[in-house]
Amino acid sequence: MKALVAVENSILTAIRHTLTDDRPHQDLGPDYYQRRKPQQSIDNAIRRLTDLGYNVTLTPPPSTVAG
């Protein structure tokens, strides 16, 4: 039931912004919240893996050299 209310709220918020701004709705994209708060996304992923019993060690991605 909570999920249904959350989806309804999202839809109503989008409709309200569309009507008050007088412009078409622009989807923010599936990774909007990850782009907005990247550290929180990382922390949540680590917490989920830890809850599943995994030990998590982060290493930076390899740097690419443009040639």
C-alpha positions in Angstrom: 0.0 0.0 0.0 2.9 2.4 0.8 4.4 1.8 -2.6 1.1 2.5 -4.3 0.7 5.8 -2.5 4.4 6.7 -3.3 3.7 6.1 -7.1 0.5 8.1 -6.9 2.3 10.9 -5.3 5.0 10.9 -7.9 2.5 11.0 -10.7 0.5 13.8 -9.1 3.8 15.8 -8.5 4.7 15.4 -12.2 1.2 16.5 -13.3 1.4 19.5 -11.0 4.7 20.6 -12.3 3.6 20.1 -15.9 0.5 22.2 -15.4 2.1 25.0 -13.4 5.2 25.3 -15.5 3.2 25.1 -18.8 5.7 22.8 -20.4 5.9 19.1 -21.3 7.0 16.6 -18.7 10.7 15.8 -18.9 11.8 12.4 -17.5 14.8 12.7 -15.3 16.1 9.3 -16.2 16.5 6.0 -14.4 19.8 7.1 -12.7 18.7 10.5 -11.6 19.1 9.8 -7.9 22.4 8.1 -8.4 23.7 11.2 -10.3 22.2 13.5 -7.7 23.7 11.8 -4.6 26.4 9.4 -5.8 28.0 8.8 -2.3 24.6 7.9 -0.9 24.1 5.4 -3.7 27.5 3.8 -3.0 26.8 3.6 0.7 23.4 2.0 0.1 24.9 -0.6 -2.2 27.6 -1.4 0.4 25.0 -1.7 3.1 22.9 -4.1 1.0 25.8 -6.3 0.2 27.0 -6.3 3.9 23.4 -7.3 5.0 23.6 -10.2 2.6 26.8 -11.4 4.3 29.5 -10.1 1.9 32.7 -8.4 2.8 33.0 -5.3 0.7 36.3 -3.8 -0.4 36.3 -0.8 -2.8 39.0 -0.2 -5.3 39.1 2.7 -7.7 38.3 2.0 -11.3 41.4 1.8 -13.6 42.2 5.1 -15.2 42.0 5.2 -19.0 44.6 7.0 -20.9 43.5 8.7 -24.1 45.9 8.2 -26.8 
